[in-house]
Structure formats: C-alpha cells, structure tokens
C-alpha cells in the first residue's frame, strides 16, 4: 500500500500544481476581458491613449506608398500578415543498452527535428469597419483558427540529378534516415472578421504590457465567459488534485503502519 500511496501523492500534487497555474492564468484573463471596452473602429480612434479596448472589424492589407501590398514569401499571395517556419526532420539511429540475456535489437530509430528559421511579416495590418485603425505587431498573439496554414516538404535529394543522389547515398553514415525539410506557412487573409484587444495610442492598437495584443474570434462577452469557465474548471481540478494527494497520504500511512 505504501507504493500506491506515494503514487497517489505524486499524481495529486502534479494535478494540483497544474490546476493552480491554470486557475491563476484564467483569473488574470477574466480580469483583462472585464476591463476592456468593446468598440467599433471609429469609437476606438476617439479614445485617449492607453485605453483598454477590444475592437471588432475586418482585416485589411497594410498600406504602402503604392497602396495595399503584402504577399507571403512562398506563394506570393496577398495577405495581411504571415509567419514562415522552416524545420528540419530526420530519424536518428540510437544505441540501446541491453543485458546479456536480452536478444532484442541493439538500436532503435528516433524522430529528431531542428527549427532552421522562423520569420514573420513586419508591416502593421489594418482593421476596418467604415473607418480604419492600424494594428501593431509587437507582442501579437493571433488565434490559429483565424489563420490559413500550408505545409510543404522537401526531401533530401529532391530536385537533384542522379549523380548527386548517388553521392549523397555513398556519403551517408547510416545513422540518419528519412531526412526532409518542412516549410510551414501561416497567413491572415484580408477580410477576416476579428476581435483585436489591446491599448490605443496615436491612432493605433498596441499590446498591453501584461496581456499582449490579442487577435481572436467572438465578442468580449464570449471571451470573458470562456475565461471564467476555465477558472471554474481549474478550481475543481485543484480541489480534486488536493483530495487525491490527501488520499495518498492516508494510504501511505496505512501501508507504513502494516509493513
């Protein structure tokens, strides 16, 4: 019973700690969404600098001297914002230390990856709803549900001639295989309906010091409700984890007493 009690204590404490931080994050998020004013673009432009606002509107491409112009670096399609992530993937041969009586294989293949580059567009995009306001990119957090995502893969040897492929195979050490490079492109299309929450300054929306600049879906009421629901679930999880840890203490004491 003692080992069982120890396992229950560890699981209970781990759950309680995780739910504690989840609850704290949800409470902070609830406080933020309850403090912002939900406005249209025209009203947001009239707010004093530093006002906490949540502005609804449609995304529009950033302006240049020649007009709206921003294209993604892979396909050249117009967008309001983009992020390109390039990652190397491969399988690596790893030795397995086995006992003398173990006749299993002496190695296994494990997945490995390495992020080569991660870059994003640098021009602030626009939020429009009759009027228009610029959305700063510093400390921005865009909901993945709003983004279009495309992935392309380039395997080792793709696009090479037969001679190059033969040389690569001869030089291979046998410790790596299935090597390829993956390019992940995320774009925010023009005309996407969004809710942008941050601070106003000089006709722009910028990030709040603590909560950043959030680009998401829905309304302030729906975001607040989601945060409050998360806080409630985290509280219940905290109670459950604490109860499991207490149960583990009881079981461990009983097990130690009967040992």
C-alpha positions in Angstrom: 0.0 0.0 0.0 2.9 2.3 0.6 4.0 2.5 -3.0 0.3 3.1 -4.1 0.1 5.9 -1.6 3.2 7.5 -2.9 2.0 7.3 -6.5 -1.3 8.9 -5.5 0.5 11.7 -3.7 2.7 12.4 -6.7 -0.3 12.4 -9.1 -2.4 14.5 -6.8 0.3 17.1 -6.3 1.1 17.3 -10.0 -2.6 17.8 -10.9 -3.0 20.4 -8.1 0.0 22.4 -9.2 -1.1 22.4 -12.9 -4.6 23.4 -12.0 -3.3 26.2 -9.7 -1.4 27.9 -12.5 -4.3 27.3 -14.9 -6.7 29.0 -12.5 -4.3 31.9 -12.0 -4.0 32.4 -15.7 -7.7 32.2 -16.2 -8.4 34.7 -13.4 -6.0 37.1 -14.9 -7.5 36.7 -18.4 -11.0 37.2 -16.9 -9.8 40.4 -15.3 -8.5 41.7 -18.6 -11.6 40.9 -20.6 -13.8 42.5 -17.9 -11.8 45.7 -18.1 -11.8 46.3 -21.9 -14.4 48.4 -23.7 -15.8 46.7 -26.8 -15.9 49.4 -29.5 -16.1 49.8 -33.3 -13.2 51.3 -35.1 -14.5 54.9 -35.2 -15.1 54.9 -31.4 -11.7 53.4 -30.7 -10.0 56.2 -32.7 -11.5 58.7 -30.3 -10.3 57.0 -27.1 -7.5 58.5 -25.0 -4.1 57.0 -25.4 -3.7 53.9 -23.1 -7.3 53.0 -23.1 -8.0 49.2 -22.9 -10.2 48.3 -25.9 -11.5 45.4 -27.9 -12.2 46.4 -31.5 -14.2 44.3 -34.0 -13.6 44.7 -37.7 -12.3 43.1 -40.9 -8.6 42.7 -41.6 -7.0 44.7 -44.5 -3.6 44.5 -46.0 -1.0 47.0 -44.7 -0.6 50.2 -46.7 2.4 51.3 -48.6 3.0 54.3 -50.8 1.8 52.3 -53.7 -1.4 51.1 -51.9 -2.2 47.9 -50.1 0.6 45.4 -50.7 1.8 42.4 -48.7 2.3 38.9 -50.2 3.5 35.8 -48.5 7.1 34.7 -49.2 6.2 31.2 -50.5 3.3 31.6 -52.9 3.2 35.3 -53.4 -0.5 35.6 -52.4 -1.8 38.8 -50.9 -2.4 38.6 -47.1 -2.5 40.9 -44.0 0.2 39.0 -42.0 2.3 35.9 -42.4 4.6 33.6 -40.5 7.0 31.2 -42.1 8.7 28.4 -40.1 11.3 26.1 -41.6 12.1 22.9 -39.7 14.5 20.0 -40.5 13.2 16.5 -39.7 15.0 13.2 -39.6 15.2 9.8 -37.9 18.4 9.1 -35.9 19.8 5.7 -35.0 20.2 5.4 -31.3 22.0 2.6 -29.5 20.0 0.5 -27.0 21.9 -0.8 -23.9 20.6 -4.3 -23.3 21.6 -7.1 -20.9 23.4 -10.2 -22.0 20.1 -12.2 -21.9 18.2 -9.7 -24.0 18.3 -10.7 -27.7 16.4 -7.6 -28.9 17.9 -5.2 -31.5 20.9 -3.1 -30.4 19.5 0.1 -31.8 16.2 2.0 -32.5 15.2 4.9 -34.7 14.0 8.1 -33.0 12.5 11.2 -34.6 14.5 14.3 -34.4 13.8 17.9 -35.6 15.5 21.3 -35.6 13.9 24.7 -36.4 16.0 26.3 -39.0 14.2 29.7 -39.3 11.1 31.5 -38.0 10.2 34.8 -39.6 7.1 36.9 -39.8 5.9 39.9 -41.8 6.9 43.3 -40.4 4.2 45.7 -41.6 1.2 46.5 -39.3 -2.1 45.5 -40.8 -5.3 47.4 -40.7 -8.6 46.8 -39.0 -11.6 48.3 -40.9 -15.2 48.9 -40.2 -16.1 52.1 -42.1 -13.1 53.7 -40.5 -9.7 52.0 -40.2 -7.1 51.7 -37.5 -3.6 50.2 -37.6 -2.8 47.1 -35.6 0.8 47.0 -34.2 2.7 43.6 -34.5 4.7 43.8 -31.2 3.8 41.0 -28.8 0.9 40.0 -31.0 -1.0 36.7 -30.5 -3.2 35.6 -33.4 -5.7 32.8 -32.8 -4.6 29.9 -35.0 -8.3 29.4 -36.1 -8.1 32.7 -38.0 -5.0 31.6 -40.0 -4.7 29.7 -43.2 -1.9 27.1 -43.0 0.0 25.4 -45.7 2.9 22.9 -45.3 5.3 21.8 -47.9 8.1 19.2 -47.7 11.4 18.9 -49.4 13.1 15.6 -49.1 16.8 15.1 -49.3 17.7 14.6 -53.0 14.5 16.1 -54.4 15.4 18.2 -57.4 18.9 16.8 -57.7 20.3 14.7 -60.5 21.1 11.0 -60.4 24.8 11.7 -59.7 24.1 13.9 -56.7 21.7 11.4 -55.3 24.3 8.6 -55.6 27.0 10.7 -54.0 24.7 11.5 -51.1 23.9 7.9 -50.5 27.6 6.9 -50.6 28.4 9.6 -48.0 25.6 8.6 -45.7 26.8 7.3 -42.3 23.8 5.1 -41.7 22.9 6.9 -38.5 20.3 9.2 -40.1 17.4 8.5 -42.5 14.2 9.9 -43.9 15.6 13.4 -43.9 13.4 16.2 -45.1 12.7 19.9 -44.6 9.2 21.2 -43.8 8.1 24.7 -44.5 5.0 25.8 -42.6 3.3 29.0 -43.8 0.5 30.7 -41.8 -1.3 33.7 -43.3 -4.1 36.0 -42.1 -6.3 36.7 -45.2 -7.8 40.1 -46.0 -11.4 40.5 -45.0 -11.3 38.2 -42.0 -13.6 39.2 -39.1 -11.6 39.5 -35.9 -11.7 41.0 -32.4 -8.5 42.8 -31.5 -7.8 43.5 -27.8 -5.1 45.9 -26.7 -4.3 49.5 -25.9 -4.9 52.6 -28.0 -2.2 55.1 -28.8 -1.7 57.6 -31.6 -4.5 56.1 -33.8 -3.1 52.5 -33.4 -3.9 49.4 -31.3 -0.8 48.2 -29.4 -0.1 45.4 -26.9 -1.0 45.7 -23.3 2.1 45.3 -21.1 0.8 42.2 -19.3 -1.7 40.7 -21.7 -0.1 41.5 -25.1 -2.1 42.2 -28.2 -4.8 39.5 -28.8 -6.4 38.9 -32.2 -9.2 36.4 -31.8 -12.8 35.5 -32.7 -16.1 36.3 -31.0 -17.0 39.1 -28.6 -15.8 40.4 -25.3 -18.7 38.6 -23.5 -17.8 35.2 -25.1 -14.1 35.6 -24.3 -14.9 36.6 -20.7 -17.3 33.6 -20.4 -14.6 31.3 -21.6 -12.0 32.6 -19.2 -14.5 32.4 -16.3 -15.4 28.8 -17.2 -11.7 27.9 -17.4 -11.2 29.3 -13.9 -14.1 27.3 -12.6 -12.8 24.1 -14.1 -9.3 24.8 -12.8 -10.7 25.3 -9.3 -12.4 21.9 -9.4 -9.3 20.3 -10.7 -7.3 21.9 -7.9 -9.7 20.5 -5.3 -9.6 17.1 -6.9 -5.8 17.0 -7.1 -5.5 18.1 -3.5 -8.1 15.4 -2.4 -6.1 12.8 -4.3 -2.9 13.8 -2.6 -4.6 13.7 0.8 -5.9 10.2 0.0 -2.4 9.2 -1.0 -1.1 10.4 2.4 -3.7 8.3 4.2 -2.9 5.2 2.0 0.8 5.7 2.5 0.4 6.0 6.3 -1.8 2.9 6.4 0.7 1.0 4.3 3.7 2.1 6.5 1.8 1.0 9.7 1.1 -2.5 8.3 4.6 -3.0 6.9 
